Amino acid sequence: MSMIRLLLAEDQSMVREALAALLGLEPDIEVVAQVARGDEVLAAAREHRVEVALLDIEMPGMTGIEAAAQLHRELPGVKVVVVTTFGRPGYLRRAMESGADAFLVKDAPASQLAEAVRKVLAGERVIDPTLAAAALADGASPLTEREREVLRTAADGSTNGEIAAVLHLSQGTVRNYLSTAIQKLAARNRAEAVRLAQEKGWL
C-alpha cells in the first residue's frame, strides 16, 4: 500500500500534535511535515514532496486561505484540505476560490478527516454539508477587496489616519471606504461593521 504524504499546518501545538497522532494511526497516511505558520507551508510542501496539505485558517504569517492560494499557484499537484474552528460561510467561499479541495470544521471526527484526505487525492471535493448550506443561504460578500482591507485594518481600533498610513491611502479615501462598507453591512458604526464581516467570514 502506498502511503499518502501529508503536511499539517496548525499554529496550536497541542492541536497539531493530536491531529498528527490521530492521522498517523491511519494505515495509509504518513504525516511527513508539520508547520505552525502559514508562510512556512510552501517551503515545507516542496521539501517533503507532500501530496496533501491540511491547513488551519487562523495562522500567523499567512492565513490558511492565503497559503492554499499560494500552493495552488506554485504546486498545483498538491491537494488542499482546509480545516477551521470557525464554521463561517464566507470562509468556505474564500477557501474554494483559493483552490482548496476540501473544507471541514475541526470538530469533525478523525476518521472523516482521513476519508477527506483520501477523497481529494482521488480527485473529489469534500465540503462540510452544514457549511455548504449556510454559504448558499448567505450569498457572496458585498464588500470589495479594498473595503475588506480597510475593515481588516480598522479591526484593532486604528484611526482613519493610521489606516491611511498602513494602506497608503488618503484619509478621505479611507473614510469613503469605511462609510460604504458600513452602509453595505447595514451597520451602525465601523466596530459593528467589522464584527458583522468577521462573523460572516468576509474579512
C-alpha positions in Angstrom: 0.0 0.0 0.0 1.5 3.4 -0.9 1.4 6.0 1.9 -0.2 9.4 1.4 2.4 12.0 2.2 0.7 14.7 4.3 1.7 18.2 5.6 -0.1 19.5 8.7 -0.2 23.3 9.2 -1.7 24.4 12.6 -0.4 27.1 15.0 -1.6 25.5 18.2 1.0 22.8 19.0 -1.4 20.6 21.1 -4.0 20.5 18.4 -1.3 19.9 15.7 0.3 17.0 17.7 -3.1 15.5 18.4 -4.1 15.6 14.7 -0.7 14.2 13.7 -1.1 11.3 16.2 -4.7 10.5 15.1 -3.9 10.7 11.3 -0.7 8.7 12.0 -2.9 5.8 13.1 -4.4 5.5 9.6 -2.7 2.7 7.7 -2.2 4.7 4.5 -1.4 8.2 5.8 2.0 9.5 6.9 2.4 13.0 8.4 5.8 13.9 6.8 5.8 17.6 7.8 4.3 19.9 10.5 4.4 23.7 10.5 3.0 26.3 12.8 2.9 29.2 10.4 1.1 29.8 7.1 4.2 31.3 5.5 6.1 28.1 6.0 3.6 25.9 4.2 5.0 26.2 0.6 8.7 25.5 1.5 7.7 22.5 3.7 5.4 21.1 0.9 8.3 21.4 -1.6 10.9 20.0 0.7 8.9 16.9 1.8 7.2 16.3 -1.5 3.7 16.2 0.1 0.6 15.1 -1.7 -2.0 16.6 0.6 -1.7 19.7 2.8 -4.1 20.0 5.8 -4.3 23.8 6.6 -5.9 25.6 9.6 -7.3 29.0 8.6 -6.1 31.1 11.6 -2.3 31.1 11.5 0.5 33.7 11.9 2.5 34.8 8.9 -0.3 33.9 6.4 -3.8 32.5 6.7 -4.6 29.0 5.6 -6.7 30.5 2.8 -3.7 32.6 1.5 -1.4 29.5 1.9 -3.9 27.4 -0.1 -3.9 30.0 -2.9 0.0 30.0 -2.9 0.1 26.2 -3.1 -2.5 26.2 -5.9 -0.3 28.6 -7.9 3.2 27.1 -7.1 2.4 23.4 -6.6 -0.9 22.7 -8.3 -0.4 18.9 -7.8 -0.8 19.3 -4.0 -4.3 18.7 -2.8 -5.5 21.1 -0.1 -7.8 20.4 2.9 -8.8 23.4 4.9 -10.0 22.9 8.5 -11.3 25.6 10.8 -12.7 26.1 14.2 -15.0 28.8 12.8 -17.7 27.4 10.6 -18.2 30.7 8.7 -19.8 30.5 5.3 -17.6 33.3 4.0 -14.5 31.3 4.8 -15.9 28.4 2.8 -16.4 30.5 -0.2 -13.0 32.1 0.0 -11.3 28.8 0.6 -12.9 27.3 -2.5 -11.9 30.4 -4.5 -8.3 29.9 -3.4 -8.2 26.4 -4.8 -8.9 24.3 -1.7 -10.2 20.8 -2.4 -11.9 20.2 0.9 -13.3 22.3 3.7 -14.1 20.8 7.1 -14.7 22.0 10.7 -12.2 20.9 13.2 -14.6 19.0 15.4 -15.2 16.5 12.6 -14.1 13.0 13.7 -10.6 12.0 12.7 -12.0 9.2 10.5 -13.9 11.8 8.5 -10.7 13.9 8.1 -8.8 10.8 6.9 -11.6 10.0 4.5 -11.5 13.6 3.1 -7.7 13.2 2.5 -8.3 10.0 0.5 -11.1 11.6 -1.4 -9.3 14.7 -2.5 -6.4 12.6 -3.7 -8.9 10.7 -5.8 -10.0 14.0 -7.4 -13.1 14.6 -5.3 -14.2 17.7 -3.5 -15.3 17.4 0.2 -17.3 20.1 1.9 -18.9 20.2 5.3 -22.7 19.9 4.3 -23.9 22.3 7.1 -21.5 25.0 6.0 -22.3 24.5 2.3 -26.0 25.1 3.0 -25.2 28.2 5.1 -22.8 29.6 2.4 -25.6 29.2 -0.2 -28.1 30.9 2.0 -25.7 33.7 2.9 -24.7 34.6 -0.7 -21.4 36.3 -1.6 -19.7 39.1 0.3 -21.0 42.5 -0.8 -17.6 44.1 0.1 -14.9 44.9 -2.5 -11.3 43.8 -1.8 -10.4 47.4 -0.8 -13.3 47.7 1.6 -12.3 44.4 3.2 -8.7 45.6 3.6 -9.8 48.8 5.2 -12.2 47.0 7.6 -9.4 44.4 8.5 -7.0 47.3 9.3 -9.7 49.0 11.4 -10.4 45.9 13.4 -7.7 46.7 16.1 -9.3 50.2 16.6 -6.9 52.1 14.3 -7.8 55.7 13.5 -8.5 56.8 9.9 -5.1 58.4 9.8 -3.4 55.1 11.0 -5.4 53.1 8.4 -4.4 55.6 5.7 -0.7 55.3 6.6 -0.7 51.5 6.6 -2.6 51.2 3.3 -1.0 54.2 1.6 -4.4 55.9 1.0 -5.6 59.4 1.8 -7.8 59.8 5.0 -10.7 60.9 2.8 -10.5 57.7 0.8 -10.4 55.6 4.0 -13.5 57.5 5.2 -15.3 56.8 2.0 -14.4 53.0 2.0 -15.5 52.8 5.7 -18.8 54.5 5.1 -19.6 52.4 2.0 -18.8 49.2 4.0 -20.9 50.3 6.9 -23.8 51.0 4.6 -23.5 47.7 2.7 -23.5 45.8 6.0 -26.4 47.9 7.4 -24.1 48.5 10.5 -24.4 51.4 12.9 -20.7 52.1 13.0 -17.3 50.8 12.0 -16.9 48.5 15.0 -20.2 46.8 14.2 -19.3 46.6 10.5 -16.0 44.8 11.5 -17.9 42.4 13.8 -20.5 41.6 11.2 -18.0 41.0 8.5 -15.8 38.8 10.8 -18.9 36.7 11.8 -19.6 36.0 8.1 -16.0 35.1 7.4 -15.7 38.0 4.9 -12.5 39.6 6.4 
